[in-house]
Amino acid sequence: MAEEKPTQEEATTEAKPAPEEKPETPASPPKKKKKINKMTLEEIEERLKYVQETQGGLDSLYAQHLLQRREYLLQQKQSTKKSKSA
């Protein structure tokens, strides 16, 4: 005849499997943030894109420091090309 439908509580308990215990592994230390002074030009460009998207512009102090570092790295790159070609 008519089958009985499980109540809302019974349906949710059946759908969820018992939580499995995960073996404890030593947690690796969180990744340290890299200082702007140690970043490469590629890393600077990536961070600038990220800041542009998340903060909606480059007005923050962090973004200004990234821009300064990018200019410095570009100047170094140009000066090394000039010295190699001379």
N, CA, C and O atoms as CSV, one atom per row, in Angstrom:
chain,resi,resn,atom,element,x,y,z
A,1,MET,N,N,0.816,-1.164,0.000
A,1,MET,CA,C,0.000,0.000,0.000
A,1,MET,C,C,0.872,1.244,0.000
A,1,MET,O,O,1.811,1.330,-0.792
A,2,ALA,N,N,0.592,2.201,0.860
A,2,ALA,CA,C,1.352,3.453,0.898
A,2,ALA,C,C,2.602,3.263,1.755
A,2,ALA,O,O,2.534,2.792,2.890
A,3,GLU,N,N,3.739,3.640,1.184
A,3,GLU,CA,C,4.980,3.539,1.953
A,3,GLU,C,C,5.113,4.744,2.868
A,3,GLU,O,O,4.703,5.851,2.519
A,4,GLU,N,N,5.681,4.524,4.025
A,4,GLU,CA,C,5.885,5.631,4.954
A,4,GLU,C,C,7.167,6.354,4.580
A,4,GLU,O,O,8.214,5.733,4.397
A,5,LYS,N,N,7.075,7.663,4.470
A,5,LYS,CA,C,8.259,8.462,4.172
A,5,LYS,C,C,8.941,8.819,5.482
A,5,LYS,O,O,8.271,9.137,6.464
A,6,PRO,N,N,10.270,8.769,5.506
A,6,PRO,CA,C,10.946,9.141,6.750
A,6,PRO,C,C,10.783,10.631,7.025
A,6,PRO,O,O,10.677,11.444,6.106
A,7,THR,N,N,10.767,10.960,8.283
A,7,THR,CA,C,10.639,12.365,8.658
A,7,THR,C,C,11.911,13.096,8.270
A,7,THR,O,O,12.900,12.478,7.876
A,8,GLN,N,N,11.878,14.396,8.383
A,8,GLN,CA,C,13.022,15.240,8.009
A,8,GLN,C,C,14.266,14.852,8.801
A,8,GLN,O,O,15.359,14.780,8.241
A,9,GLU,N,N,14.110,14.605,10.086
A,9,GLU,CA,C,15.266,14.274,10.932
A,9,GLU,C,C,15.859,12.937,10.542
A,9,GLU,O,O,17.080,12.785,10.503
A,10,GLU,N,N,15.010,11.970,10.252
A,10,GLU,CA,C,15.501,10.652,9.880
A,10,GLU,C,C,16.229,10.698,8.544
A,10,GLU,O,O,17.229,10.005,8.356
A,11,ALA,N,N,15.739,11.502,7.627
A,11,ALA,CA,C,16.353,11.606,6.306
A,11,ALA,C,C,17.748,12.210,6.397
A,11,ALA,O,O,18.662,11.762,5.704
A,12,THR,N,N,17.921,13.217,7.241
A,12,THR,CA,C,19.232,13.846,7.340
A,12,THR,C,C,20.229,12.942,8.043
A,12,THR,O,O,21.413,12.958,7.704
A,13,THR,N,N,19.784,12.152,9.015
A,13,THR,CA,C,20.717,11.273,9.714
A,13,THR,C,C,21.153,10.130,8.812
A,13,THR,O,O,22.283,9.654,8.920
A,14,GLU,N,N,20.276,9.685,7.929
A,14,GLU,CA,C,20.652,8.613,7.014
A,14,GLU,C,C,21.621,9.108,5.949
A,14,GLU,O,O,22.503,8.360,5.527
A,15,ALA,N,N,21.476,10.331,5.517
A,15,ALA,CA,C,22.304,10.865,4.439
A,15,ALA,C,C,23.735,11.128,4.889
A,15,ALA,O,O,24.668,11.013,4.095
A,16,LYS,N,N,23.911,11.480,6.157
A,16,LYS,CA,C,25.250,11.806,6.646
A,16,LYS,C,C,25.949,10.541,7.137
A,16,LYS,O,O,25.457,9.878,8.050
A,17,PRO,N,N,27.090,10.201,6.541
A,17,PRO,CA,C,27.848,9.058,7.064
A,17,PRO,C,C,28.545,9.461,8.358
A,17,PRO,O,O,28.752,10.644,8.629
A,18,ALA,N,N,28.891,8.481,9.129
A,18,ALA,CA,C,29.575,8.752,10.393
A,18,ALA,C,C,30.907,9.419,10.094
A,18,ALA,O,O,31.618,8.984,9.188
A,19,PRO,N,N,31.265,10.469,10.835
A,19,PRO,CA,C,32.541,11.142,10.569
A,19,PRO,C,C,33.705,10.203,10.851
A,19,PRO,O,O,33.795,9.583,11.911
A,20,GLU,N,N,34.590,10.121,9.867
A,20,GLU,CA,C,35.757,9.257,10.020
A,20,GLU,C,C,36.853,10.015,10.732
A,20,GLU,O,O,37.046,11.214,10.528
A,21,GLU,N,N,37.559,9.296,11.562
A,21,GLU,CA,C,38.668,9.935,12.272
A,21,GLU,C,C,39.866,9.982,11.341
A,21,GLU,O,O,40.278,8.968,10.778
A,22,LYS,N,N,40.412,11.171,11.190
A,22,LYS,CA,C,41.578,11.334,10.331
A,22,LYS,C,C,42.823,11.080,11.166
A,22,LYS,O,O,42.899,11.522,12.313
A,23,PRO,N,N,43.781,10.389,10.617
A,23,PRO,CA,C,45.021,10.183,11.371
A,23,PRO,C,C,45.718,11.515,11.601
A,23,PRO,O,O,45.801,12.356,10.706
A,24,GLU,N,N,46.203,11.682,12.790
A,24,GLU,CA,C,46.841,12.957,13.133
A,24,GLU,C,C,48.191,13.068,12.443
A,24,GLU,O,O,49.066,12.219,12.617
A,25,THR,N,N,48.343,14.112,11.671
A,25,THR,CA,C,49.621,14.372,11.020
A,25,THR,C,C,50.154,15.680,11.566
A,25,THR,O,O,49.385,16.597,11.853
A,26,PRO,N,N,51.445,15.767,11.707
A,26,PRO,CA,C,51.982,17.032,12.217
A,26,PRO,C,C,51.694,18.155,11.226
A,26,PRO,O,O,52.023,18.066,10.043
A,27,ALA,N,N,51.083,19.188,11.730
A,27,ALA,CA,C,50.723,20.310,10.870
A,27,ALA,C,C,51.975,21.073,10.472
A,27,ALA,O,O,52.810,21.413,11.310
A,28,SER,N,N,52.087,21.331,9.191
A,28,SER,CA,C,53.233,22.106,8.738
A,28,SER,C,C,53.015,23.557,9.150
A,28,SER,O,O,51.878,24.026,9.191
A,29,PRO,N,N,54.085,24.263,9.451
A,29,PRO,CA,C,53.915,25.653,9.873
A,29,PRO,C,C,53.309,26.474,8.743
A,29,PRO,O,O,53.583,26.208,7.572
A,30,PRO,N,N,52.496,27.459,9.074
A,30,PRO,CA,C,51.887,28.270,8.018
A,30,PRO,C,C,52.958,28.972,7.202
A,30,PRO,O,O,54.015,29.345,7.711
A,31,LYS,N,N,52.657,29.141,5.921
A,31,LYS,CA,C,53.604,29.782,5.022
A,31,LYS,C,C,53.827,31.222,5.452
A,31,LYS,O,O,52.878,31.972,5.682
A,32,LYS,N,N,55.084,31.592,5.555
A,32,LYS,CA,C,55.388,32.967,5.927
A,32,LYS,C,C,55.149,33.878,4.741
A,32,LYS,O,O,55.387,33.507,3.592
A,33,LYS,N,N,54.682,35.057,5.035
A,33,LYS,CA,C,54.503,36.031,3.971
A,33,LYS,C,C,55.870,36.535,3.545
A,33,LYS,O,O,56.737,36.804,4.375
A,34,LYS,N,N,56.043,36.657,2.259
A,34,LYS,CA,C,57.332,37.093,1.727
A,34,LYS,C,C,57.417,38.610,1.775
A,34,LYS,O,O,56.471,39.309,1.409
A,35,LYS,N,N,58.539,39.103,2.222
A,35,LYS,CA,C,58.739,40.545,2.275
A,35,LYS,C,C,58.852,41.101,0.861
A,35,LYS,O,O,59.381,40.453,-0.042
A,36,ILE,N,N,58.352,42.298,0.697
A,36,ILE,CA,C,58.368,42.940,-0.619
A,36,ILE,C,C,59.799,43.053,-1.127
A,36,ILE,O,O,60.054,42.904,-2.322
A,37,ASN,N,N,60.715,43.312,-0.229
A,37,ASN,CA,C,62.114,43.495,-0.593
A,37,ASN,C,C,62.732,42.218,-1.173
A,37,ASN,O,O,63.734,42.284,-1.885
A,38,LYS,N,N,62.141,41.060,-0.872
A,38,LYS,CA,C,62.681,39.783,-1.339
A,38,LYS,C,C,61.947,39.241,-2.560
A,38,LYS,O,O,62.346,38.216,-3.111
A,39,MET,N,N,60.872,39.919,-2.993
A,39,MET,CA,C,60.068,39.441,-4.113
A,39,MET,C,C,60.756,39.704,-5.439
A,39,MET,O,O,61.496,40.675,-5.600
A,40,THR,N,N,60.491,38.809,-6.386
A,40,THR,CA,C,60.985,39.001,-7.744
A,40,THR,C,C,59.981,39.870,-8.505
A,40,THR,O,O,58.891,40.160,-8.013
A,41,LEU,N,N,60.365,40.270,-9.690
A,41,LEU,CA,C,59.490,41.109,-10.509
A,41,LEU,C,C,58.175,40.390,-10.827
A,41,LEU,O,O,57.111,41.008,-10.817
A,42,GLU,N,N,58.250,39.087,-11.109
A,42,GLU,CA,C,57.053,38.314,-11.412
A,42,GLU,C,C,56.125,38.254,-10.207
A,42,GLU,O,O,54.909,38.383,-10.350
A,43,GLU,N,N,56.690,38.060,-9.024
A,43,GLU,CA,C,55.877,38.008,-7.806
A,43,GLU,C,C,55.225,39.361,-7.523
A,43,GLU,O,O,54.076,39.429,-7.087
A,44,ILE,N,N,55.967,40.425,-7.773
A,44,ILE,CA,C,55.423,41.770,-7.579
A,44,ILE,C,C,54.222,41.976,-8.495
A,44,ILE,O,O,53.188,42.491,-8.068
A,45,GLU,N,N,54.360,41.574,-9.753
A,45,GLU,CA,C,53.270,41.738,-10.719
A,45,GLU,C,C,52.033,40.948,-10.282
A,45,GLU,O,O,50.911,41.443,-10.388
A,46,GLU,N,N,52.234,39.725,-9.792
A,46,GLU,CA,C,51.120,38.905,-9.324
A,46,GLU,C,C,50.406,39.569,-8.151
A,46,GLU,O,O,49.177,39.628,-8.112
A,47,ARG,N,N,51.184,40.065,-7.201
A,47,ARG,CA,C,50.590,40.704,-6.021
A,47,ARG,C,C,49.850,41.985,-6.405
A,47,ARG,O,O,48.805,42.293,-5.832
A,48,LEU,N,N,50.381,42.724,-7.362
A,48,LEU,CA,C,49.709,43.944,-7.814
A,48,LEU,C,C,48.350,43.615,-8.431
A,48,LEU,O,O,47.371,44.322,-8.192
A,49,LYS,N,N,48.291,42.544,-9.224
A,49,LYS,CA,C,47.016,42.126,-9.807
A,49,LYS,C,C,46.036,41.741,-8.706
A,49,LYS,O,O,44.863,42.114,-8.746
A,50,TYR,N,N,46.530,40.989,-7.721
A,50,TYR,CA,C,45.682,40.555,-6.617
A,50,TYR,C,C,45.150,41.749,-5.831
A,50,TYR,O,O,43.964,41.800,-5.504
A,51,VAL,N,N,46.017,42.703,-5.528
A,51,VAL,CA,C,45.617,43.895,-4.771
A,51,VAL,C,C,44.607,44.709,-5.574
A,51,VAL,O,O,43.634,45.220,-5.019
A,52,GLN,N,N,44.835,44.829,-6.866
A,52,GLN,CA,C,43.927,45.574,-7.732
A,52,GLN,C,C,42.523,44.973,-7.677
A,52,GLN,O,O,41.533,45.700,-7.591
A,53,GLU,N,N,42.445,43.646,-7.726
A,53,GLU,CA,C,41.149,42.968,-7.716
A,53,GLU,C,C,40.471,43.046,-6.347
A,53,GLU,O,O,39.276,43.331,-6.257
A,54,THR,N,N,41.229,42.794,-5.292
A,54,THR,CA,C,40.618,42.704,-3.967
A,54,THR,C,C,40.337,44.068,-3.354
A,54,THR,O,O,39.306,44.253,-2.708
A,55,GLN,N,N,41.232,45.019,-3.546
A,55,GLN,CA,C,41.071,46.318,-2.904
A,55,GLN,C,C,40.467,47.356,-3.846
A,55,GLN,O,O,40.148,48.470,-3.432
A,56,GLY,N,N,40.316,46.988,-5.098
A,56,GLY,CA,C,39.687,47.901,-6.047
A,56,GLY,C,C,40.561,49.052,-6.492
A,56,GLY,O,O,40.050,50.061,-6.977
A,57,GLY,N,N,41.841,48.926,-6.342
A,57,GLY,CA,C,42.744,49.981,-6.778
A,57,GLY,C,C,44.120,49.806,-6.179
A,57,GLY,O,O,44.401,48.816,-5.502
A,58,LEU,N,N,44.970,50.777,-6.436
A,58,LEU,CA,C,46.349,50.715,-5.945
A,58,LEU,C,C,46.634,51.882,-5.006
A,58,LEU,O,O,47.747,52.408,-4.983
A,59,ASP,N,N,45.630,52.283,-4.234
A,59,ASP,CA,C,45.792,53.424,-3.340
A,59,ASP,C,C,46.366,53.057,-1.976
A,59,ASP,O,O,46.812,53.935,-1.238
A,60,SER,N,N,46.359,51.771,-1.634
A,60,SER,CA,C,46.817,51.365,-0.308
A,60,SER,C,C,48.330,51.523,-0.185
A,60,SER,O,O,49.045,51.593,-1.184
A,61,LEU,N,N,48.789,51.576,1.030
A,61,LEU,CA,C,50.215,51.702,1.305
A,61,LEU,C,C,50.971,50.481,0.792
A,61,LEU,O,O,52.078,50.597,0.269
A,62,TYR,N,N,50.357,49.311,0.950
A,62,TYR,CA,C,50.963,48.074,0.465
A,62,TYR,C,C,51.147,48.131,-1.055
A,62,TYR,O,O,52.202,47.764,-1.573
A,63,ALA,N,N,50.131,48.585,-1.751
A,63,ALA,CA,C,50.212,48.687,-3.208
A,63,ALA,C,C,51.270,49.699,-3.618
A,63,ALA,O,O,51.991,49.483,-4.593
A,64,GLN,N,N,51.370,50.794,-2.890
A,64,GLN,CA,C,52.382,51.808,-3.200
A,64,GLN,C,C,53.787,51.236,-3.028
A,64,GLN,O,O,54.678,51.527,-3.826
A,65,HIS,N,N,53.986,50.431,-2.000
A,65,HIS,CA,C,55.294,49.807,-1.785
A,65,HIS,C,C,55.600,48.803,-2.892
A,65,HIS,O,O,56.738,48.701,-3.352
A,66,LEU,N,N,54.575,48.062,-3.317
A,66,LEU,CA,C,54.772,47.134,-4.430
A,66,LEU,C,C,55.173,47.879,-5.702
A,66,LEU,O,O,56.059,47.438,-6.433
A,67,LEU,N,N,54.521,49.004,-5.958
A,67,LEU,CA,C,54.850,49.799,-7.145
A,67,LEU,C,C,56.275,50.336,-7.083
A,67,LEU,O,O,56.985,50.341,-8.088
A,68,GLN,N,N,56.692,50.790,-5.901
A,68,GLN,CA,C,58.061,51.286,-5.741
A,68,GLN,C,C,59.069,50.177,-6.006
A,68,GLN,O,O,60.082,50.395,-6.670
A,69,ARG,N,N,58.788,48.996,-5.488
A,69,ARG,CA,C,59.698,47.868,-5.684
A,69,ARG,C,C,59.750,47.471,-7.154
A,69,ARG,O,O,60.816,47.124,-7.664
A,70,ARG,N,N,58.607,47.520,-7.841
A,70,ARG,CA,C,58.575,47.185,-9.264
A,70,ARG,C,C,59.431,48.163,-10.061
A,70,ARG,O,O,60.193,47.755,-10.938
A,71,GLU,N,N,59.306,49.446,-9.757
A,71,GLU,CA,C,60.116,50.453,-10.452
A,71,GLU,C,C,61.606,50.208,-10.215
A,71,GLU,O,O,62.414,50.315,-11.138
A,72,TYR,N,N,61.961,49.883,-8.983
A,72,TYR,CA,C,63.356,49.626,-8.642
A,72,TYR,C,C,63.892,48.427,-9.433
A,72,TYR,O,O,64.993,48.476,-9.982
A,73,LEU,N,N,63.096,47.350,-9.482
A,73,LEU,CA,C,63.526,46.156,-10.204
A,73,LEU,C,C,63.631,46.404,-11.701
A,73,LEU,O,O,64.526,45.871,-12.359
A,74,LEU,N,N,62.726,47.206,-12.242
A,74,LEU,CA,C,62.785,47.531,-13.667
A,74,LEU,C,C,64.031,48.356,-13.987
A,74,LEU,O,O,64.665,48.144,-15.021
A,75,GLN,N,N,64.386,49.293,-13.106
A,75,GLN,CA,C,65.597,50.092,-13.306
A,75,GLN,C,C,66.830,49.204,-13.262
A,75,GLN,O,O,67.746,49.366,-14.068
A,76,GLN,N,N,66.855,48.265,-12.320
A,76,GLN,CA,C,67.990,47.353,-12.225
A,76,GLN,C,C,68.105,46.504,-13.487
A,76,GLN,O,O,69.199,46.275,-14.001
A,77,LYS,N,N,66.968,46.047,-13.970
A,77,LYS,CA,C,66.954,45.212,-15.164
A,77,LYS,C,C,67.493,45.981,-16.367
A,77,LYS,O,O,68.260,45.440,-17.163
A,78,GLN,N,N,67.089,47.249,-16.496
A,78,GLN,CA,C,67.557,48.068,-17.606
A,78,GLN,C,C,69.041,48.369,-17.488
A,78,GLN,O,O,69.755,48.359,-18.492
A,79,SER,N,N,69.509,48.632,-16.297
A,79,SER,CA,C,70.925,48.964,-16.118
A,79,SER,C,C,71.806,47.743,-16.367
A,79,SER,O,O,72.931,47.891,-16.846
A,80,THR,N,N,71.325,46.545,-16.054
A,80,THR,CA,C,72.134,45.354,-16.323
A,80,THR,C,C,72.176,45.063,-17.819
A,80,THR,O,O,73.187,44.561,-18.309
A,81,LYS,N,N,71.115,45.361,-18.559
A,81,LYS,CA,C,71.130,45.176,-19.995
A,81,LYS,C,C,72.112,46.145,-20.646
A,81,LYS,O,O,72.824,45.765,-21.575
A,82,LYS,N,N,72.162,47.400,-20.172
A,82,LYS,CA,C,73.059,48.392,-20.727
A,82,LYS,C,C,74.516,48.006,-20.476
A,82,LYS,O,O,75.366,48.143,-21.356
A,83,SER,N,N,74.792,47.523,-19.266
A,83,SER,CA,C,76.170,47.178,-18.928
A,83,SER,C,C,76.636,45.939,-19.700
A,83,SER,O,O,77.819,45.830,-20.021
A,84,LYS,N,N,75.733,45.012,-20.002
A,84,LYS,CA,C,76.097,43.831,-20.769
A,84,LYS,C,C,76.338,44.161,-22.229
A,84,LYS,O,O,77.224,43.584,-22.858
A,85,SER,N,N,75.556,45.085,-22.774
A,85,SER,CA,C,75.698,45.418,-24.189
A,85,SER,C,C,76.894,46.326,-24.445
A,85,SER,O,O,77.381,46.380,-25.574
A,86,ALA,N,N,77.375,47.031,-23.451
A,86,ALA,CA,C,78.505,47.958,-23.628
A,86,ALA,C,C,79.837,47.266,-23.642
A,86,ALA,O,O,80.870,47.920,-23.782
